[in-house]
Amino acid sequence: MPARSPADADALYEQGRALQQAGDHAGAAALYAQVVELDEAHFRALNNLAVCSIETGDAAAAEPLYRRALEIAPDAAPVLHNLARLLHQSDRFAEAEPLYRTALQHAPGMLEAHFNLGRLLQEAGRPADAEATLREAVELEPDAARAHSFLGDALFHQKRLPEALAAYRRAAELDPTYAVAQFDVGKTLETLKRDDEAVECYRAAVRLDPAAEAPREALVRALETAGRHDDALAELHRWLAERPGDPLAMHLLAALGGAPAPARASDEYVRGTFDRFANDFDQTLTRLHYRAPNLVAALVELAYGKPAGALDVLDAGCGTGLCAPLIKPYARRLVGVDLSEGMLAQAAKRQTYDALLCEELTAHLRTHELAYDLIVSADTFCYLGALEAPLAASFTALRALGLLAFTLERLEAGGSYVLHTGGRYAHSTEYTANAIHNAGFTGITIGEGDLRTEGGRPVMGLLISARKPA
């Protein structure tokens, strides 16, 4: 059989491209691998092989392939962009940013690189830098709806709401089918306290994307905020008529008083809510001046003093892992438990936990008797109304003299607990103290503090610690 030539490599490459464009990434990858065997310097085949590796679930193989391609063609803007995007998605911002910028030096017209660099800067908490990059994208392609939408995000995060509103509206004008733009116009109007106008934008977003839950939820909440309670309930009933038993709609219906409040939020509601917001969760909480992890860490410091790295610790409802860097110094072993796979994926990026488990919290506690010296929980028990079961399970999971430290939202009025329209439960101090005492804990302390800001107002919380007796 005659030796295959560079011409054969080029022919295989084109066949691979055809399969890749048809969606057969595995078949394309096999052909690109043959191209690289024939021509080690075929950087385009290496680049496309990396792309196909990601598409077929082998993202770990992509980075070395991109880097090999850049050794051959260091100025190849598409490869620079693709490697930057891969690093960006792994939160390796410091490595990704210069690659995006180098790609743009070689290809100033690469709109996608402008977009992704802007998103990276936004996610890195640098909205002013993101704005500069996204304004370049708008100048490059003034009729690109996404460019205006992303610019609106950068302006919104700088609290320049009138400018953000104009950018979002321009995106919606350029693409009347762009549901996200309509949603963002509504979000900005609602922030500006123009609730009735926001309602109409949310309605438009729902019409454009009936499967999306975020605009439906926003519509219900905006109607309630506008004082249109009956309209909010009617909207929920329409939602449930289309999707009977939808967990989010059912929870909102209870929160608005249209159905009896459950003793705790359902697993399906919690999982769906946090999976949906996992990617933007930390940024959202930064805007809300979220303090619960720091307040929990202060309770732990008060109880233990200087950390010695000697405790088996559970981060109960760990979310994206905001408590982890604060609590890790106390831990010999740090375990995170959460119902949301999306949140756990974000927590894993911190590389701080010894184990991350996707389990319902009370069930985990019940089945891990005497497993922990310390249990911390920032804003997880507020999705539980009745506290008796989770407190009893926490008592079971703690060793003698173990500490439980957690937050709740404070109920202003009397009673035990109430499901608020925000979807979380608020608890009274008296009910909380009695429930903790009845679970067997001693050394109970209950303080108060601001957990975060919503609507420009602080959300008052209860800051609780208690010991399991010797």
ROLORO-230695 format. One record per residue (C-alpha): chain; x, y, z. Coordinates in steps of 0.05 Angstrom, whole numbers. Example, Ala and Ser with C-alpha at 12.3 -4.5 7.8 and 13.67 -1.06 7.14 Angstrom:
> c,x,y,z
> A,246,-90,156
> A,273,-21,143
END
This chain:
> c,x,y,z
> A,0,0,0
> A,31,67,-21
> A,50,118,34
> A,-3,170,46
> A,15,241,28
> A,-1,311,56
> A,-55,314,2
> A,-86,253,36
> A,-84,290,102
> A,-120,350,72
> A,-173,305,41
> A,-185,270,108
> A,-188,338,142
> A,-243,361,95
> A,-281,296,107
> A,-275,308,181
> A,-301,378,174
> A,-362,352,136
> A,-377,302,192
> A,-366,355,245
> A,-414,403,211
> A,-465,346,206
> A,-459,335,282
> A,-420,270,279
> A,-366,293,327
> A,-340,223,343
> A,-332,206,269
> A,-299,273,256
> A,-251,263,314
> A,-229,195,286
> A,-212,228,219
> A,-177,287,251
> A,-134,238,291
> A,-113,205,226
> A,-96,274,197
> A,-50,288,256
> A,-16,220,247
> A,-1,238,175
> A,17,311,189
> A,38,329,259
> A,40,403,240
> A,-34,405,218
> A,-55,455,271
> A,-126,461,244
> A,-137,387,253
> A,-110,392,324
> A,-157,450,338
> A,-218,413,310
> A,-198,349,345
> A,-199,388,411
> A,-268,417,395
> A,-295,347,380
> A,-264,320,443
> A,-304,370,483
> A,-367,353,445
> A,-358,279,458
> A,-347,289,533
> A,-271,286,536
> A,-256,358,554
> A,-192,338,590
> A,-161,319,523
> A,-176,387,492
> A,-126,432,529
> A,-62,394,507
> A,-89,391,436
> A,-101,466,434
> A,-32,479,463
> A,1,434,411
> A,-35,472,357
> A,-10,538,385
> A,62,513,386
> A,55,504,311
> A,14,567,297
> A,20,615,356
> A,-18,670,319
> A,-79,627,302
> A,-136,669,330
> A,-189,614,329
> A,-144,568,369
> A,-126,623,418
> A,-200,638,427
> A,-219,564,436
> A,-166,552,488
> A,-186,616,524
> A,-258,593,524
> A,-239,526,553
> A,-199,558,609
> A,-254,610,620
> A,-306,555,630
> A,-260,526,684
> A,-256,594,719
> A,-183,600,701
> A,-194,673,686
> A,-122,696,695
> A,-99,647,641
> A,-158,658,594
> A,-158,734,592
> A,-90,744,557
> A,-109,690,506
> A,-173,726,488
> A,-134,791,482
> A,-81,760,438
> A,-135,729,394
> A,-164,799,385
> A,-96,828,368
> A,-92,780,310
> A,-166,782,291
> A,-196,848,315
> A,-261,832,280
> A,-274,767,319
> A,-340,784,351
> A,-344,721,392
> A,-277,737,426
> A,-303,806,444
> A,-366,774,473
> A,-329,722,513
> A,-276,769,539
> A,-332,815,562
> A,-367,758,597
> A,-302,737,631
> A,-289,807,657
> A,-361,810,681
> A,-355,744,717
> A,-288,766,747
> A,-323,826,779
> A,-296,878,731
> A,-358,906,698
> A,-324,972,677
> A,-271,932,639
> A,-326,888,610
> A,-362,951,587
> A,-301,976,548
> A,-294,909,512
> A,-368,904,496
> A,-371,975,470
> A,-318,953,420
> A,-364,896,400
> A,-422,944,390
> A,-379,989,347
> A,-355,928,308
> A,-426,903,293
> A,-479,955,313
> A,-536,910,291
> A,-516,850,334
> A,-570,843,387
> A,-525,802,433
> A,-472,857,434
> A,-523,906,461
> A,-551,854,509
> A,-482,838,539
> A,-466,913,543
> A,-531,921,582
> A,-507,868,631
> A,-442,906,643
> A,-480,971,655
> A,-532,938,699
> A,-478,910,744
> A,-450,980,751
> A,-520,1003,772
> A,-524,1049,712
> A,-596,1029,702
> A,-620,1080,650
> A,-561,1063,605
> A,-572,989,616
> A,-645,997,599
> A,-627,1032,534
> A,-578,976,515
> A,-628,921,531
> A,-683,957,492
> A,-637,964,432
> A,-624,889,435
> A,-699,875,436
> A,-711,922,378
> A,-656,890,336
> A,-684,820,349
> A,-758,820,368
> A,-753,744,379
> A,-697,752,432
> A,-733,730,496
> A,-672,744,540
> A,-672,817,519
> A,-745,825,536
> A,-732,792,604
> A,-673,839,617
> A,-715,900,599
> A,-766,876,649
> A,-712,863,702
> A,-685,934,695
> A,-754,966,696
> A,-771,926,759
> A,-706,949,792
> A,-727,1020,774
> A,-794,1007,810
> A,-832,1011,744
> A,-870,947,759
> A,-928,952,711
> A,-881,964,653
> A,-838,906,676
> A,-899,861,676
> A,-911,873,602
> A,-839,857,585
> A,-841,793,625
> A,-905,774,589
> A,-870,784,523
> A,-811,741,546
> A,-860,685,566
> A,-894,689,497
> A,-826,684,463
> A,-800,627,505
> A,-858,590,539
> A,-811,535,564
> A,-766,582,605
> A,-784,586,679
> A,-746,650,696
> A,-792,698,659
> A,-854,662,686
> A,-829,668,757
> A,-809,741,746
> A,-878,756,718
> A,-912,727,779
> A,-867,764,827
> A,-874,830,789
> A,-949,825,791
> A,-947,813,866
> A,-899,871,877
> A,-944,916,836
> A,-1001,899,884
> A,-1037,857,832
> A,-1045,795,876
> A,-1104,765,840
> A,-1068,773,773
> A,-1007,738,802
> A,-1050,679,826
> A,-1085,677,758
> A,-1018,674,723
> A,-997,616,768
> A,-1060,578,753
> A,-1048,588,678
> A,-977,562,688
> A,-1002,501,725
> A,-1056,488,673
> A,-1000,484,621
> A,-953,444,667
> A,-991,408,721
> A,-951,398,784
> A,-893,443,764
> A,-850,448,828
> A,-834,522,820
> A,-905,542,805
> A,-931,500,863
> A,-881,532,911
> A,-898,602,888
> A,-973,587,895
> A,-962,568,967
> A,-917,628,979
> A,-971,675,953
> A,-1024,642,997
> A,-1060,607,940
> A,-1047,538,972
> A,-1027,513,1041
> A,-952,523,1055
> A,-913,458,1058
> A,-870,441,1119
> A,-809,449,1074
> A,-792,467,1002
> A,-795,406,957
> A,-731,374,932
> A,-753,387,861
> A,-763,461,875
> A,-696,469,909
> A,-658,429,857
> A,-690,465,798
> A,-682,534,828
> A,-608,526,844
> A,-590,488,781
> A,-619,546,741
> A,-579,599,777
> A,-515,561,791
> A,-472,595,738
> A,-489,666,759
> A,-501,652,833
> A,-438,683,862
> A,-444,746,820
> A,-517,754,841
> A,-499,747,915
> A,-443,797,908
> A,-493,848,882
> A,-537,832,942
> A,-480,844,991
> A,-488,772,1016
> A,-457,762,1085
> A,-485,696,1111
> A,-421,655,1101
> A,-380,707,1139
> A,-431,709,1195
> A,-429,633,1202
> A,-353,635,1201
> A,-355,686,1257
> A,-398,638,1299
> A,-346,583,1287
> A,-288,628,1306
> A,-324,649,1370
> A,-333,576,1388
> A,-264,549,1369
> A,-217,607,1368
> A,-155,597,1325
> A,-166,542,1273
> A,-126,478,1282
> A,-149,437,1222
> A,-173,381,1268
> A,-248,376,1256
> A,-292,334,1211
> A,-337,387,1181
> A,-402,386,1141
> A,-422,445,1098
> A,-496,432,1097
> A,-527,460,1034
> A,-458,481,1009
> A,-482,513,944
> A,-423,540,904
> A,-378,533,964
> A,-377,604,991
> A,-367,578,1062
> A,-309,533,1043
> A,-250,581,1045
> A,-274,609,1111
> A,-285,541,1145
> A,-230,498,1113
> A,-176,521,1163
> A,-216,487,1218
> A,-225,422,1179
> A,-187,357,1179
> A,-239,336,1128
> A,-291,382,1095
> A,-353,351,1063
> A,-404,390,1023
> A,-475,367,1013
> A,-526,398,965
> A,-586,378,924
> A,-564,417,863
> A,-515,384,815
> A,-504,452,783
> A,-483,484,849
> A,-438,425,866
> A,-403,433,798
> A,-387,504,817
> A,-364,484,887
> A,-317,432,857
> A,-280,486,820
> A,-256,514,886
> A,-217,450,900
> A,-229,460,974
> A,-275,402,993
> A,-252,331,1009
> A,-320,305,985
> A,-381,335,950
> A,-446,296,954
> A,-511,307,918
> A,-561,287,972
> A,-621,314,1010
> A,-593,345,1073
> A,-637,313,1127
> A,-629,245,1096
> A,-554,253,1095
> A,-552,274,1168
> A,-596,216,1190
> A,-551,165,1156
> A,-485,194,1182
> A,-490,182,1256
> A,-433,213,1297
> A,-396,232,1233
> A,-382,306,1245
> A,-351,352,1297
> A,-379,414,1263
> A,-439,427,1218
> A,-445,496,1185
> A,-502,520,1141
> A,-510,588,1109
> A,-580,602,1083
> A,-602,530,1074
> A,-648,520,1134
> A,-690,578,1106
> A,-717,528,1055
> A,-742,486,1113
> A,-804,509,1149
> A,-811,459,1206
> A,-743,453,1238
> A,-755,392,1282
> A,-732,338,1233
> A,-669,372,1208
> A,-648,392,1278
> A,-658,321,1304
> A,-618,294,1245
> A,-563,345,1259
> A,-560,321,1331
> A,-553,250,1306
> A,-496,268,1258
> A,-456,307,1309
> A,-406,277,1358
> A,-405,296,1431
> A,-391,370,1440
> A,-402,380,1366
> A,-425,449,1342
> A,-482,467,1296
> A,-478,538,1267
> A,-529,563,1217
> A,-572,622,1194
> A,-646,633,1186
> A,-687,691,1162
> A,-721,727,1220
> A,-796,727,1226
> A,-818,796,1249
> A,-887,776,1275
> A,-903,721,1325
> A,-916,648,1309
> A,-868,594,1286
> A,-850,602,1213
> A,-879,633,1150
> A,-866,620,1076
> A,-852,689,1046
> A,-866,710,975
> A,-792,705,960
> A,-798,629,967
> A,-759,623,1032
> A,-784,612,1103
> A,-775,661,1160
> A,-773,635,1232
> A,-788,667,1298
> A,-734,669,1352
> A,-779,635,1403
> A,-798,577,1357
> A,-725,568,1336
> A,-699,567,1407
> A,-751,516,1429
> A,-738,471,1369
> A,-663,471,1382
> A,-673,457,1456
> A,-723,401,1443
> A,-673,369,1395
> A,-626,361,1454
> A,-576,417,1442
> A,-546,461,1496
> A,-504,524,1497
> A,-554,556,1449
> A,-539,626,1424
> A,-584,665,1377
> A,-561,732,1350
> A,-584,776,1293
> A,-551,806,1232
> A,-561,828,1160
> A,-557,768,1114
> A,-560,807,1048
> A,-596,866,1015
> A,-659,859,973
> A,-696,916,941
> A,-648,964,975
> A,-666,938,1044
> A,-628,891,1091
> A,-656,821,1102
> A,-651,808,1177
> A,-629,739,1198
> A,-620,696,1259
> A,-549,673,1273
> A,-551,608,1312
> A,-501,563,1346
> A,-513,504,1392
> A,-472,447,1422
> A,-488,373,1428
> A,-475,354,1502
> A,-418,309,1522
END
